[in-house]
Amino acid sequence: MARRQLMAEPAKLAVTLAAVAAAMALVLLLAGLRQGIGDQTTLYVDRQAPVLVGQKGVRNFIAQPSVLPNAVGERVAAVPGVASVTPVTEGYAMFRLHGQRALTLLVGYDEGRGGGPWDLAQGRRPSASGEVVLDRVFASSHDLRVGSKVTYRGATLRVVGLSRGTAGWMMPLGFATRAFVNQLNHQPGTATFFFAQPRSGTSADTLVARINRAVPEASAVSRDKLAANDRDLFVGAFNGPLLAMVTIAVVVAIIVIGLNVYSSTIERARDYATLQAIGLAPRRLVRLATTQAVAIAVAGVVAGTLLAFAGRWAIGALAPEFLIEISPLSIGLMALGALAMALVAAALPARFMAHLDPASAFRR
């Protein structure tokens, strides 16, 4: 009976499913955008050694300044349990491109010691002063290619390579030699951070404690904790607006499902009254309304998931700098949320059926 009720007006059902699917897709895309922002924020740190050493009190990689002499790296390397140390110099770089400014996170590294681009799409790694590798998405958006030149702090940098998978959130990564970046910053013989790789059998937390005791003028922190702090700093700013948009989408879905089931119930009130008059228990009628609402919600989740994946593909093609991660967990949570929405949406028509007078079936 629930199936017949739903299929009685195919056009009305199609419009309802389209509205619910759009709301579900919006929720998945917004959740995916939030996850993508977090992943893009920490994409560099996530690929480095498990322990980071920075200036005293350091808690973030991207948003906190840090300058340490190379001698600190040598002392870190001497701490028991340290297998290797990777020095890097990073900072914001505002390039002048086509009369406009474009922000990147420029990382200076030493060839052979890690910290550089992990996947080159074109060209080669920088090996001399004035050479830079840029993210390929960033380069494409500014019509840059291998051999192009950019200006930064009065110096001319030549693009020698394009990297893949380095489109950070709002700050695509760029790479140059550490000596050159230090020269641009007028801070020779320094690094902003040192990444320490623990020896086999030494945990990151143990190494953090040892370094903090041995090198008190610096601060060691685990990579996971640092990444979590960066995510909180950058993603937290979007929690309010994203939550508001998700709430609106959920409310719209509840209203659409409720209106569809309720209108169908009102239109067939006499039929339901007849069923009740011949002995159908009110609770069976309530279950009938709930079944219709759940069916619409489940179909809406399936259609919404497909629509969300299509939307992610379209966004990736049109705006590749934005990363949207749709995980099985988010789909599962969306399905559970849809069932909860269906129960809420079925409340009004269920209440109507529960109080339906069987005698109304015989009134004109």
C-alpha positions in Angstrom: 0.0 0.0 0.0 2.9 2.4 0.8 4.4 1.7 -2.6 1.1 2.4 -4.3 0.6 5.6 -2.4 4.0 6.8 -3.4 3.6 5.8 -7.1 0.1 7.2 -7.4 1.5 10.6 -8.5 4.9 10.0 -10.2 5.5 13.7 -11.1 5.0 14.7 -7.4 7.2 11.9 -6.2 10.0 12.9 -8.7 9.9 16.5 -7.6 10.1 15.4 -3.9 13.0 13.1 -4.6 14.8 15.8 -6.5 14.5 18.2 -3.6 15.5 15.7 -1.0 18.5 14.5 -3.2 19.6 18.1 -3.7 19.5 18.7 0.1 21.5 15.4 0.8 24.0 16.3 -1.9 24.5 19.7 -0.4 25.2 18.2 3.0 27.7 15.7 1.6 29.5 18.4 -0.4 29.7 20.8 2.5 31.0 18.0 4.8 33.5 17.0 2.0 34.7 20.5 1.6 35.4 20.8 5.3 37.3 17.5 5.3 39.1 18.7 2.1 40.1 22.0 3.8 41.7 20.1 6.7 43.6 17.7 4.4 44.9 20.6 2.2 45.9 22.6 5.3 48.2 19.8 6.5 49.2 18.1 3.3 52.9 19.1 3.7 53.3 18.3 7.4 51.5 14.9 6.9 54.4 13.8 4.6 57.2 14.8 6.9 59.0 13.0 9.8 56.9 12.4 12.9 58.5 15.0 15.1 58.9 18.7 14.4 61.3 21.0 16.3 60.7 24.8 16.1 61.1 28.0 18.1 60.2 27.8 21.8 56.5 27.5 22.3 55.7 26.4 18.7 52.2 25.0 18.2 51.6 25.5 14.4 53.5 24.9 11.2 51.8 27.4 8.9 50.7 30.3 11.1 53.5 30.6 13.6 56.9 32.3 12.9 60.0 30.3 13.9 63.7 30.9 13.3 66.4 28.7 14.6 70.2 28.5 13.9 71.5 25.4 12.1 73.4 24.5 15.3 70.1 23.6 16.9 69.6 21.0 14.2 73.0 19.5 15.0 72.0 19.2 18.7 68.7 17.6 17.8 70.6 15.1 15.6 72.7 14.2 18.6 69.7 13.3 20.8 69.5 9.5 21.4 66.8 7.9 19.3 67.1 10.4 16.4 67.7 8.7 13.0 67.9 11.8 10.8 67.0 15.5 10.8 65.5 17.5 8.0 65.9 21.3 8.1 63.4 23.4 6.2 62.8 27.2 5.8 59.2 28.1 5.1 57.2 31.2 4.8 54.5 33.1 2.9 55.6 34.3 -0.6 53.6 36.9 -2.4 54.4 36.6 -6.1 53.7 39.4 -8.6 51.9 37.8 -11.5 50.2 39.7 -14.4 50.1 42.9 -12.3 48.4 41.0 -9.4 49.6 39.3 -6.2 49.4 35.6 -5.7 50.1 33.9 -2.3 52.1 30.7 -1.9 53.8 28.9 0.9 57.4 28.8 -0.2 59.5 25.9 1.3 63.2 25.9 1.2 64.9 22.5 1.5 68.3 20.8 1.1 68.5 18.3 -1.8 69.0 14.8 -0.5 67.7 15.5 3.0 64.0 15.5 2.3 61.4 18.3 2.7 61.0 18.9 -1.1 58.3 18.1 -3.6 57.2 14.5 -3.4 55.7 14.2 -6.9 56.9 16.1 -9.9 54.4 16.4 -12.8 56.9 18.2 -15.1 60.5 19.5 -15.1 63.0 18.9 -12.3 63.8 19.9 -8.7 65.5 23.2 -7.9 69.3 22.9 -7.6 70.5 26.5 -7.7 69.6 30.0 -6.5 66.7 31.6 -8.4 65.0 28.2 -9.3 61.6 27.3 -8.0 59.0 24.5 -8.3 55.4 25.5 -8.2 52.2 23.6 -7.7 50.8 22.7 -11.2 47.2 23.8 -10.3 48.5 27.2 -9.2 50.7 27.4 -12.3 47.8 26.6 -14.6 45.5 29.2 -13.0 48.2 31.9 -13.7 49.3 30.6 -17.1 52.7 29.6 -15.8 54.8 26.7 -17.2 58.3 25.3 -16.9 60.6 28.1 -18.0 58.3 30.9 -16.8 59.6 33.6 -14.5 58.1 35.2 -11.4 59.2 38.0 -9.2 59.5 37.9 -5.4 61.2 40.4 -3.1 63.0 42.0 -6.0 64.4 38.6 -7.2 63.5 36.9 -10.4 62.7 33.2 -10.0 62.6 30.7 -12.9 60.1 27.9 -12.8 62.0 24.7 -13.3 59.3 22.2 -12.3 55.6 21.7 -11.5 54.6 19.5 -8.6 51.5 17.4 -8.2 49.3 17.1 -5.1 50.7 20.3 -3.5 47.6 22.6 -3.8 47.3 23.6 -0.2 44.2 25.4 1.1 44.5 29.0 0.0 48.3 28.6 -0.1 49.7 26.3 -2.8 53.1 25.1 -2.1 56.3 26.3 -3.8 59.8 24.8 -3.4 63.3 26.2 -3.7 66.7 25.5 -2.2 67.0 26.4 1.5 70.1 28.6 0.9 68.1 30.7 -1.6 65.1 31.1 0.6 67.4 32.1 3.5 69.1 34.6 1.2 65.7 36.1 0.3 64.8 36.3 4.0 68.2 37.8 4.9 68.7 35.0 7.5 71.6 32.8 6.4 72.5 29.8 8.5 69.0 29.3 9.8 66.0 27.1 9.5 62.4 27.7 10.6 61.8 24.0 11.5 63.6 20.7 11.9 61.8 17.4 11.2 63.3 14.6 13.3 62.9 10.9 12.2 62.9 8.5 15.2 65.0 5.4 15.1 63.3 2.0 15.0 61.8 1.2 18.4 61.6 4.9 19.5 58.1 6.4 19.6 57.4 10.0 18.5 56.2 10.9 22.0 59.4 9.5 23.6 61.5 11.5 21.1 59.6 14.7 21.7 60.3 14.4 25.5 64.0 13.7 24.9 64.5 16.6 22.5 62.7 19.0 24.9 65.0 18.0 27.7 68.2 18.1 25.6 67.4 21.3 23.6 65.4 23.6 26.0 65.7 26.7 23.8 63.5 25.0 21.2 60.2 23.1 21.3 59.5 19.6 19.9 56.0 18.5 19.1 54.6 15.5 17.4 53.5 15.8 13.8 50.0 14.6 14.6 49.5 17.1 17.3 50.9 19.9 15.1 48.6 18.9 12.2 45.6 18.8 14.5 46.4 22.4 15.7 46.7 23.6 12.1 43.4 22.0 11.2 41.7 23.6 14.2 43.1 27.0 13.3 42.0 26.9 9.7 39.0 24.6 9.6 37.5 26.0 12.8 36.8 29.3 11.2 34.4 27.6 8.7 32.5 25.5 11.3 29.9 28.1 11.9 28.9 28.9 8.3 29.1 25.3 7.3 26.9 24.2 10.2 24.3 26.8 9.3 24.2 25.7 5.7 23.9 22.0 6.7 21.1 22.8 9.1 19.2 24.7 6.4 19.6 21.7 4.0 18.4 19.3 6.7 15.4 21.4 7.6 14.5 21.7 3.9 14.6 17.9 3.5 12.4 17.4 6.5 9.8 19.9 5.3 9.8 18.4 1.7 9.4 14.8 3.0 6.7 15.8 5.5 4.7 17.8 3.0 4.7 15.0 0.5 3.6 12.4 3.0 1.1 14.7 4.7 -0.5 15.9 1.5 -0.9 12.3 0.3 -2.4 11.3 3.6 -5.0 14.2 3.5 -5.9 13.4 0.0 -6.6 9.7 0.9 -8.1 10.3 4.3 -11.4 8.6 3.3 -9.4 5.5 2.1 -7.6 5.3 5.4 -10.8 5.8 7.4 -12.3 2.9 5.5 -9.4 0.6 6.3 -9.7 1.6 9.9 -13.5 1.0 9.9 -13.0 -2.6 8.6 -10.5 -3.4 11.4 -7.0 -2.0 10.5 -5.4 -0.9 13.8 -4.4 2.8 14.0 -0.7 1.8 14.7 -0.7 0.1 11.2 -1.8 3.4 9.7 1.0 5.2 11.5 3.5 2.6 10.3 2.1 3.2 6.7 2.9 6.9 6.9 6.4 6.2 8.5 7.2 3.7 5.7 6.4 6.2 3.0 8.6 8.8 4.7 11.5 6.4 5.2 11.2 5.2 1.5 11.5 8.8 0.3 14.5 9.5 2.6 16.4 6.4 1.5 15.8 7.0 -2.1 16.8 10.6 -1.6 20.1 9.5 0.1 20.9 7.2 -2.8 20.2 9.9 -5.4 21.9 12.6 -3.3 25.0 10.5 -3.0 25.2 10.1 -6.8 24.6 13.8 -7.2 27.3 14.6 -4.7 29.9 12.6 -6.5 28.9 14.2 -9.8 29.2 17.6 -8.1 32.6 16.7 -6.7 33.8 15.8 -10.2 32.4 19.0 -11.7 34.1 21.1 -9.0 37.4 19.3 -9.5 37.2 20.0 -13.2 36.2 23.7 -12.9 38.1 24.6 -9.7 40.8 22.0 -9.0 42.2 24.1 -6.1 39.3 23.0 -4.0 39.5 19.5 -2.6 36.2 17.7 -1.6 36.5 14.4 0.3 33.4 12.3 0.4 34.1 9.3 2.7 32.1 6.2 3.4 31.7 7.4 7.0 30.1 10.7 5.9 27.7 8.7 3.6 26.8 6.4 6.5 26.2 9.3 8.8 24.1 10.9 6.1 22.0 7.7 5.8 21.4 7.6 9.6 20.5 11.3 9.6 18.1 10.6 6.7 16.3 8.0 8.8 16.0 10.4 11.7 14.7 13.1 9.3 12.1 10.6 8.0 10.8 9.9 11.5 10.5 13.6 12.2 8.8 14.3 8.8 6.4 11.4 9.5 5.3 12.8 12.8 2.5 15.1 11.5 0.9 12.6 9.1 1.2 9.8 11.6 -0.6 12.0 14.2 -3.3 12.6 11.7 -3.8 8.9 11.1 -3.7 8.0 14.7 -6.7 10.4 15.4 -8.6 9.5 12.2 -12.3 8.8 12.8 -13.4 5.6 11.1 -16.9 7.0 10.7 -15.6 9.7 8.3 -15.4 7.0 5.6 -19.2 7.1 5.4 -19.8 10.8 5.5 -20.3 12.8 2.3 
